[in-house]
Amino acid sequence: MLAASVILIVALYFGWQWAGQETARPNPTVQKPATVATQEPIKSPDAPSTTTPAPPMAAAANQLTTVEEGDLKIDEILRSEKEIPAMARDLHELVKKLNSEAQVNASRHLVNLTGDEDYGLIAGFLVDDKMNPEVTEVLFSDLMNRNRELQMPLFMNILKNKRHPQNEEVRNVLTVLAGEDFGENFAAWDKWAAEELAKEKAQE
């Protein structure tokens, strides 16, 4: 029994020594799976598009009006059963909508049907330096046949607007009427115009 106990103790001793010399195993490294990039699903060529289509280009706002088209619109106004002042107002609106030669034709009818009391229908077009020059010429020729009370304020407006196509012609007319060219001295022009209007009223 004694011998067996000694042998057991020796065996346990060597077993403990052997265990102390064994290299500890490293813990296994757990690799995380790589993140897979999210991809858009492949669409069939026949699948409807989800992209909002671009709006179609707007049609040109100012399309050319032919003379024939303009004449039809003018004729429609002239054949209406409206009073002349009402027809003049309709022609005023038509001039704003037409262009080119059709606009010129409408302006001719406008001046023929517009009395002095309704001259505001013409005045706005006449002093607009962006108006069709051929229309302006029609309106200016009509103004030359109107009374001084209508003429003077419009003459002064055009005289002071260098961009207006009738600027030089107005200056020539006023120089003849005044007997003197006041150049860029608009205060002198205004003084002369006021005196001219006062004379006209005194003669009435």
VONULUM-955732 format. One record per atom (N, C-alpha, C): x, y, z. Coordinates in steps of 0.001 Angstrom, whole numbers, padded with zeros to 6 digits, always signed. Layout:
N
XYZ...
END
This chain:
204
+000823-001212+000000+000000+000000+000000+000846+001247+000000+001937+001161+000800+002835+002303+000851+003458+002567-000497+003866+001477-001147+004500+001626-002475+003520+002190-003478+002271+001727-003400+001261+002223-004348+000998+003701-004132+001001+004137-002901+000762+005545-002622+001870+006412-003160+003128+005898-003016+004276+006667-003531+004181+006819-005027+003843+005684-005706+003754+005713-007178+002686+006696-007605+001534+006777-006920+000447+007681-007279+000854+009138-007122+001613+009384-006029+002061+010761-005797+003019+011196-006878+003945+010300-007272+004917+010633-008329+004204+010891-009642+003187+010067-009949+002457+010234-011216+001728+011580-011251+001143+011945-010153+000426+013224-010102+001374+014401-010257+002599+014259-009684+003594+015325-009767+004005+015571-011201+004379+014451-011910+004807+014609-013312+003667+015082-014202+002442+014661-013886+001308+015125-014693+001092+016613-014535+001280+017136-013358+001105+018584-013113+002180+019384-013816+003453+018845-013800+004555+019505-014505+004292+019546-016004+003817+018494-016579+003539+018430-018024+002443+019415-018416+001445+019501-017618+000358+020430-017922+000825+021862-017886+001785+022199-016952+002276+023574-016863+003098+023988-018041+003731+022974-018728+004575+023319-019884+003783+023444-021188+002514+023062-021235+001728+023089-022494+001344+024532-022846+001572+024914-024069+001266+026287-024538-000234+026492-024639-000696+027618-024084-002133+027897-024134-002553+028214-025568-003643+027617-025959-004141+027838-027324-004842+029203-027409-004540+029957-028480-005224+031261-028632-006690+031079-028943-007475+032042-028448-008907+031992-028754-009110+032233-030250-009938+031456-030865-010176+031652-032320-010841+033012-032581-010350+033717-033634-010901+035032-034012-012105+034837-034910-013199+035425-034489-014425+035293-035289-014497+036477-036245-014454+036214-037530-014509+037275-038544-015958+037597-038885-016213+038905-038867-017549+039337-039253-017690+039306-040756-018841+038900-041221-019022+038867-042680-018956+040266-043266-018305+040412-044435-018170+041727-045095-019537+042275-045466-019664+043609-045270-020940+044256-045591-021125+044308-047096-022210+043805-047556-022482+043775-048986-023213+045054-049365-022675+045803-050352-023291+047063-050783-024669+046792-051343-025604+047652-050918-026970+047490-051416-027044+047941-052859-027561+047133-053697-027669+047451-055118-029123+047604-055494-029348+048504-056433-030696+048681-056943-031076+047450-057754-032276+046996-057613-032667+045828-058412-032640+046161-059884-032198+045212-060644-032128+045395-062101-033532+045376-062657-033864+046465-063390-035215+046580-063935-035254+046033-065353-036375+045487-065662-036575+045014-067018-036706+046197-067945-036230+046073-069182-036372+047199-070128-037821+047614-070324-038753+046657-070100-040168+046974-070309-040829+047555-069079-040085+047594-067956-040677+048097-066714-040896+049594-066809-041995+050110-066244-042261+051567-066315-041234+052346-065533-040835+053487-066075-039828+054327-065425-040459+055082-064270-039702+055192-063159-040178+055954-062005-039653+057378-062026-038828+057719-063016-038276+059073-063114-039325+060018-063661-039500+061156-063019-040486+062136-063478-040017+062759-064784-040783+062642-065861-040344+063202-067141-040316+064710-067104-039398+065303-067864-039292+066769-067932-040514+067317-068635-041040+068459-068184-042225+069034-068827-041899+069454-070241-042851+069317-071155-042595+069717-072546-042345+071200-072634-041565+071622-073621-041268+073044-073803-042547+073777-074167-042711+074924-073523-043909+075719-073794-043842+076284-075201-044995+076390-075802-045046+076950-077152-044687+078418-077096-044141+078923-078167-043744+080335-078213-044943+081219-077934-044762+082195-077018-045878+083048-076609-046298+083982-077740-045325+084435-078504-045627+085411-079557-045431+084772-080935-046434+084081-081391-046350+083486-082711-046742+084530-083754-046102+084460-084894-046347+085433-085950-047791+085331-086449-048447+086472-086488-049812+086534-087012-049749+086956-088477-050373+086196-089328-050372+086551-090750-051344+087704-090993-051174+088375-092118-052067+089473-092481-053495+088955-092609-053644+087776-093202-054977+087199-093393-055663+086937-092053-054913+086374-091100-055484+086108-089775-055886+087412-089083-055004+088416-089203-055314+089705-088594-056534+090350-089215-056649+090283-090544-057785+090894-091234-059104+090241-090823-059074+088938-090589-060296+088250-090153-060746+088756-088791-059792+088958-087890-060113+089456-086552-060595+090902-086614-059946+091708-087474-060365+093108-087628-061776+093170-088207-062032+092345-089231-063332+092334-089890-064435+091922-088915-064103+091000-088031-065082+090547-087038-065503+091696-086123-064538+092543-085766-064843+093698-084912-065654+094738-085677-065234+095019-086905-065905+096056-087688-067327+095656-088075-067585+094366-088193-068926+093889-088562-069831+093696-087339-069278+093880-086178-070098+093721-084972-071107+094864-084895-072125+094687-084101-073166+095700-083969-072893+096639-082791-071643+096675-082347-071282+097528-081218-071193+098990-081637-071266+099881-080653-071053+101302-080902-069577+101533-081251-069289+102639-081928-067926+102928-082370-066924+102964-081209-067213+103611-080073-066248+103582-078967-065937+102166-078485-066955+101286-078506-066732+099898-078100-065853+099183-079121-066074+099459-080398-065225+098854-081428-063787+099341-081286-063622+100614-080942-062274+101158-080741-061575+100446-079586-062316+100168-078530-061713+099442-077403-061318+098024-077805-062149+097396-078624-061815+096045-079096-060571+096074-079986-060460+097094-080815-059277+097227-081671-058032+097495-080843-058192+098267-079778-057077+098522-078855-056543+097200-078293-057446+096328-077862-057033+095024-077337-056411+094165-078428-056934+094282-079642-056408+093488-080756-054993+093916-081117-054727+095210-081100-053376+095701-081397-052367+095090-080426-052762+094920-079173-051861+094340-078173-051543+092883-078467-052448+092181-079154-052281+090749-079385-051603+090431-080723-051743+091331-081682-051205+091061-083013-049744+091492-083120-049138+091198-084256-047775+091633-084530-047606+091834-086031-046427+092303-086403-046074+092484-087805-047109+093350-088547-047344+093043-089817-048231+093853-090659-049673+093811-090166-050082+092684-089559-051441+092582-089029-051659+093622-087929-050644+093859-087125-050735+094856-086059-050819+096267-086634-050082+096500-087702-050114+097815-088361-051512+098091-088910-052103+097084-089559-053453+097247-090117-054469+097543-089015-054354+096836-087899-055286+097070-086788-055117+098483-086218-053875+098972-086184-053636+100315-085646-054252+101390-086552-054281+101133-087853-054899+102094-088767-056392+102223-088483-057037+101105-088250-058463+101146-087927-058686+101764-086547-057745+101528-085635-057864+102083-084291-057887+103609-084323-056963+104220-085072-056920+105693-085094-058150+106274-085791-058698+105521-086742-059871+106009-087461-061126+106009-086587-061195+105100-085632-062398+104961-084815-062263+105572-083423-061108+106144-083105-060882+106692-081763-061020+108208-081773-061992+108702-081005-062182+110147-080887-061222+110736-079866-061162+112052-079834-060269+112742-078897-060574+112360-077446-061860+112175-077163-062248+111863-075780-061758+110479-075339-061440+109619-076303-060951+108262-075979-059495+108070-076391-058767+109179-076496-057404+109074-077036-056464+108263-076134-056873+108012-074922-056055+107174-074052-055829+105789-074630-056730+105336-075508-056558+104037-076164-055331+104025-077075-054928+105203-077531-053791+105322-078440-052531+105784-077718-052702+106681-076760-051559+107338-076117-050545+106350-075546-051032+105299-074883-050111+104327-074287-049232+103648-075315-049805+103320-076475-049019+102706-077555-048007+103701-078119-048440+104946-078243-047612+105954-078903-046338+106262-078123-046409+106307-076808-045227+106667-076024-044363+105453-075659-044781+104264-076054-044022+103045-075759-042885+102900-076777-041628+103055-076320-040505+102991-077264-040222+101566-077743-040919+100579-077204-040727+099193-077644-041816+098751-078631-042729+099639-078927-043802+099317-079860-043234+099144-081273-043910+098348-082079-043561+098165-083480-043400+099552-084132-042208+099880-084646-041981+101227-085220-042978+101600-086306-043452+100629-087074-044423+100929-088131-045764+101326-087518-046113+100710-086401-047334+101096-085698-047166+102504-085124-046012+102758-084529-045748+104080-083965-045867+105163-085022-045403+104866-086217-045475+105849-087304-046930+106162-087658-047783+105132-087679-049211+105328-087952-049833+106206-086864-049509+105891-085622-050083+106640-084498-049583+108087-084468-048304+108282-084787-047743+109627-084765-048342+110481-085871-048548+109891-087035-049177+110635-088136-050574+111086-087748-051282+110233-087005-052616+110604-086524-052521+111726-085497-051519+111645-084607-051367+112676-083577-051158+114060-084190-050476+114121-085309-050194+115403-085954-051476+116107-086387-052580+115341-086506-053853+115929-086912-054786+116185-085733-054300+115945-084523-055126+116168-083336-054901+117594-082812-055686+117964-081812-055559+119323-081275-054337+119447-080370-053944+120713-080136-052737+120989-079350-052829+120412-077936-054010+120422-077373-054161+119930-076001-053788+118459-075885-054077+117696-076920-053671+116288-076944-052196+116148-077308-051764+116971-078239-050411+116835-078767-049315+117137-077745-049427+118251-077059-048312+118746-076256-047798+117759-075197-048676+117189-074374-048151+116252-073376-047421+115054-074008-047935+114585-075136-047312+113440-075813-046012+113855-076506-046011+115049-077100-044777+115560-077697-043672+115665-076641-044014+116210-075489-043015+116366-074425-042494+115004-073941-043399+114041-073852-042994+112697-073422-041997+112096-074405-042318+112172-075679-041447+111601-076712-040133+112369-076801-040199+113701-076667-038997+114533-076736-037971+114129-075671-038452+113760-074489-037554+113428-073375-037089+111972-073384-037589+111196-074349-037218+109778-074435-036330+109552-075658-035033+109486-075436-034082+109358-076541-034260+108043-077309-034835+107033-076663-034981+105727-077311-036197+105661-078237-037056+106654-078130-038283+106613-078929-037973+106849-080401-038549+106049-081298-038235+106188-082735-038645+107532-083327-039590+108229-082696-040032+109526-083216-039388+110692-082470-038368+110419-081659-037763+111469-080842-037240+112624-081692-036482+112303-082722-035879+113353-083558-036945+114119-084329-037961+113399-084825-039007+114064-085593-039802+115023-084704-040084+114604-083466-040808+115483-082533-039991+116736-082250-038692+116557-082072-037841+117714-081790-037850+118691-082961-037824+118181-084166-037865+119046-085341-039191+119817-085417-040301+119119-085130-041620+119748-085164-041715+120854-084119-041259+120535-082899-041347+121510-081811-040428+122708-082048-039282+122467-082685-038357+123570-082980-038996+124550-083956-039733+123986-084937-040436+124841-085892-041533+125634-085189-042302+124952-084335-043414+125624-083641-042923+126682-082658-041827+126359-081970-041316+127294-080955-040454+128382-081564-039936+128133-082770-039027+129098-083395-037654+129059-082760-037398+128061-081966-036117+127943-081265-035926+126498-080799-034681+126055-080819-034358+124710-080324-033733+124844-078938-034431+124363-077930-033924+124471-076557-032987+123315-076179-032707+122458-077148-031763+121362-076906-032213+120440-075791-031311+120209-074808-031615+119329-073679-032187+120092-072485-032492+121356-072698-033073+122166-071619-034583+121890-071570-034947+120801-070920-036353+120380-070905-037226+121330-070080-036633+122008-069132-037400+123000-068372-037879+124117-069306-037010+124523-070244-037379+125561-071211-038464+125041-072152-038350+123774-072548-039368+123173-073414-040723+123133-072689-040701+122727-071432-041952+122647-070663-042584+124032-070506-041751+125026-070272-042263+126398-070119-042915+126865-071417-042245+126596-072545-042806+126991-073820-044117+126249-074100-044174+124961-073807-045382+124158-074056-046551+124684-073231-046279+125025-071967-047343+125560-071102-047876+126882-071661-046981+127725-072138-047391+129007-072709-048197+128787-073987-047793+127807-074783-048492+127503-076038-049910+127025-075758-050063+126191-074748-051393+125688-074389-052268+126810-073833-051643+127703-073099-052407+128847-072555-052942+129730-073677-052146+129921-074717-052594+130717-075866-053752+130033-076562-053675+128718-076700-054747+127957-077367-056061+128093-076615-056000+127989-075299-057204+128091-074499-057789+129502-074526-056899+130495-074614-057364+131884-074665-058117+132176-075966-057768+131463-077027-058381+131682-078328-059704+130913-078477-060000+130020-077563-061235+129239-077685-062448+130076-077319
END
